[in-house]
Amino acid sequence: MKYEKLSKDILELIGGKENVNSVFHCVTRLRFKLKDESIAKTEEIKNLDGVVTVMKSGGQYQVVIGNHVPDVYAAVLEVGGLSGVSENASNSDEKVGLGAKFIDMISGVFTPILGVLAATGMLKGFAALILALHWVEATSGTYSLLNIAGDGLFNFLPIFLGYTAMKKFGGTPFIGMAIAAALVHPGLTSLSAGKPLYTLFKGTLFQSDIHVTFLGIPVILMSYASSVIPIVLSAFFAVKVEKGFKKVIPDVVKAFLVPFLTIMVMVPLTFLLIGPIATWAGSLLGAATVWIYQLSPIVAGLILGGFWQVFVMFGLHWGLVPIAMNNISTLHFDPILATTVMVCFAQIGAVLGVILKTKNKQVKSLGFSAFISGIFGVTEPAIYGVTLPLKKPFIMSCIGGGVGGAIIGATAGKLWMFGGMGVFVIPAFIKPGAALDMSFWGVIISLVVSFVVGFILTYLFGFKEAASKEETKVETKVEVKKEDGPVEVVSPIKGEIVPLSEVKDQVFSSEAMGKGVAINPSEGKVFSPVNGEVTIMFKTKHAIGLTSEDGAQILIHVGMDTVELDGKHFTAHVNQGDIVKAGDLLVEFDVEAIKAAGYQVVTPIVVTNTPDYQEIKVLQAGQVDKNEKLLVLV
């Protein structure tokens, strides 16, 4: 299994599968609900090879993986013996705020279907595109079948949401599907045919013709195809009803009697009360959001486009996703998310600015891959790997996104369906059966302008190589010399050379902390490998960080997991901030006592600012003595 090791490492560092309430994934992230987030080793997870970063938001512990997250998710389930979103995932005792609970609920209901919803939206958008370009006729079988393939899921969306909502709320998913299937049953059409029996709420916004009754109670028949809010609310109450029946029905008949009674109660209740109220609420919500948007579409686009990436980072975008889905269901279009979808091009514009200006080969390499994935709307590698660490390029991409959103608002761009991301979302701006108008071309202009603004601002103002280097270095009292020649590092320890790849710690062996070498010490003394300053002296004295006069940042980590000794068997001879010369004694440690305590003493020596160098050469093999030349940094 390709991602077996990464999956095992992630599960181990989050506290084991016993600490997992549930796990699912979106386009780029593993989204865990943990019983206790405090025991997860976040920094170590961030340093795993294959992990972009870790985010905590909305009661979720999010491990950002990238495009291949479905494969890693499958490996996590297999390695951990997990089943994805568990039935009691929402019953965690973790105390979170109402906002976090709402975000968690929304993401749990909608995330499982977003991938296939985007795929079918792309199909429908493609059908609309070839029709607008007059490649096919509206009456052709080609167009009809493509449109049906794209429209099928959205038309029967309540059935899919019935499954995910029941599962999220802790009920039986197929009960939710059965309730939803009743809402979209084709037989409902014939019930509303003919002359109504009478009219309710005549002369008001809620005027409704009554064609049928249930036990004498009037049934307000509505179209629930493509609806969102009714089935989610129905599933919420269905879980309560199901759990109530489970408590009183004997086990011997529970398997069929609980679903029977739950469906018998919830289907009429949904048609009589929940469905109409939820539909009216959805219509009012759609009208309200459009009214607010129309107060100033340009300002709305500027704000939503400018802050969208920040919303996504903290999971706040989930508050807008159901609004957009509801708008498409009730209004048949959405102007809200429409202003945000070109932000990815502002992000890759900023990435291109970094690529062209940086001299750092590692940043260039990461930038190229992030640029390609960003074209298709997956921007996490760009954000967390390139622009956000450099700070200003991320800000410039937000400015570009704001400008692009304002253009879409000014040209009345609308999403007529849920499409893909990046370039794949473009056809979603074509109204089915309509020609390409200015609202569509405004999106193309927004794409170009967002990209250009992100690129130019980053290239001219948002990124300076020297400044970015200084931002990543620990401030030091040593005057750093600006020399292009190689930097020599001598051995701080006497012992046997061990390749870094053989160190039994993923953080070091993967070179996540930087390149270098390890030494299995034959004596318990650590000497300074450079002339410079002690910039880090851990209180546990097991690790020392130094910055040389040439700007090299060296980390010496004595042993594996020796931080747990809490300083026992270690003696420090220098303090943080001291100026030292190569060969000065830094720390003494008792090799045998540490081994007796059950810890390895193999000691990595790594260059933590590795990206500042083209090459780091290891000069020794076998035995090495203190003060012998160990590394050369080119």
Summary of the structure (lengths in Angstrom):
residues: 634
radius of gyration: 30.0
end to end distance: 37.5
largest distance: 99.0
contacts: 2233
relative contact order: 0.08
helix: 53%
strand: 15%
